[in-house]
């Protein structure tokens, strides 16, 4: 479980460019809440494209569509009880088949000397013409 019942940061909203032409600017924003009594650092949001929302995160990242960008936020401190958002601006690829492409977002805390931990994931889609 996630969110308030599990006391862990969670995604509570998303917004994105849902349709555009190849080579056009697009964006994705993820909104995050931390109900925990503790803060997290370094805290990140990351997006990538491919069929990843239903797979374990390690498998999802290994199957990413590298024709699309994979972007991470700057590291930040997510304070106890705080909310934040991460906005990702990118350019859609050119030379790909028109259609719908699946995007994925992950919120996670890194560990400079060990393995980090993911908290929540989101899914979004972009229809290219």
Protein Blocks (a to p, Z undefined) as FASTA:
>chain_A
ZZjlnopaddfbdcddfbdcehiacddddddddfbfbdcddddddddedjfklpcfklmm
mmpcfkbccdddddddddehiacdddddddddehiacdddddddddddddfkbccddfbd
cddddddZZ
